[in-house]
Amino acid sequence: MRAKETNFLKLMESQFNQYIVPIYQRTYSWGEKQCQVLWEDIIKISKRKNTDRHFIGSAVCFKTEEIDLPGQIKQEIIIDGQQRITTLSLLMIAIARTYEKIGQENVAVAIRKNYLINEDGKNEERYKLLPINQDKETYLDLVNGTENELKNASKPVMDAFNLFMSLLEGDEEILKCAYIGLQKLDLVYIGLSSDSDNPQLIFESMNSTGLKLTQGDLLRNYLLLDLNFKEQEEVYKKYWRPIELDFGVEAYKEKFDYFIRDYLMIK
């Protein structure tokens, strides 16, 4: 395990980095309250002297490969910090989109190139952040500006994006402050190694406090966490994802625990 303090935008700007939200994590769940608090912090820090910084917490990541090959996209699994990273990425998309609207396409292109897109990546490797499956399509369409084509958009992701767009709308000074504030955000990056760290134990210990995991969360994690990354994807897509789709988003959250309890009792 290694830990270092770093700037959020520097974490995201590496040419060949991709941060992946694993399938055993929660879907994106920040609402207006959490986004508004983060927004207010960003605007406040933007108006202070250049040396002032704002600490936003930590990001715990696990490398899928220990050997870095030249030109290869370096994938890291986000064990903790996905809500903040996703929210800040949505804010960056909104900032880029707003700069486009006011005719400053060069700034929008720079934001996408530096913090949202890996230009040399192919297919999904093009994106610096890859959210969990239920949120991924919506997020990628927002990056590409094609969200109007979505049929089943992730409501929390769209709500956060639309909130930021409304906060940025019609005020170039606020737009400038938001971009400056983003540049002043610091966090502690904690990198895990496959040789000496067990991501499963770390994930479980970090989720033993705070918002309680549901029975469905615990069962899914028990089934998936011991598998390697590719096996997790295969098992999730083949077995677990169809169950989520059959239930639908709201019914899954509210009723799946009861279903799995009754099903196991019958068996």
Secondary structure as GFF3:
##gff-version 3
##sequence-region A 1 267
A	DSSP	beta_strand	2	7	.	.	.	ID=ss1
A	DSSP	alpha_helix	8	13	.	.	.	ID=ss2
A	DSSP	beta_strand	17	20	.	.	.	ID=ss3
A	DSSP	alpha_helix	32	46	.	.	.	ID=ss4
A	DSSP	beta_strand	54	63	.	.	.	ID=ss5
A	DSSP	beta_strand	74	80	.	.	.	ID=ss6
A	DSSP	alpha_helix	82	101	.	.	.	ID=ss7
A	DSSP	alpha_helix	105	111	.	.	.	ID=ss8
A	DSSP	pi_helix	112	116	.	.	.	ID=ss9
A	DSSP	three_ten_helix	123	126	.	.	.	ID=ss10
A	DSSP	beta_strand	129	130	.	.	.	ID=ss11
A	DSSP	alpha_helix	133	144	.	.	.	ID=ss12
A	DSSP	three_ten_helix	147	149	.	.	.	ID=ss13
A	DSSP	alpha_helix	155	168	.	.	.	ID=ss14
A	DSSP	alpha_helix	172	182	.	.	.	ID=ss15
A	DSSP	beta_strand	185	192	.	.	.	ID=ss16
A	DSSP	alpha_helix	199	206	.	.	.	ID=ss17
A	DSSP	alpha_helix	215	224	.	.	.	ID=ss18
A	DSSP	alpha_helix	229	235	.	.	.	ID=ss19
A	DSSP	pi_helix	236	240	.	.	.	ID=ss20
A	DSSP	alpha_helix	241	247	.	.	.	ID=ss21
A	DSSP	alpha_helix	249	266	.	.	.	ID=ss22
###
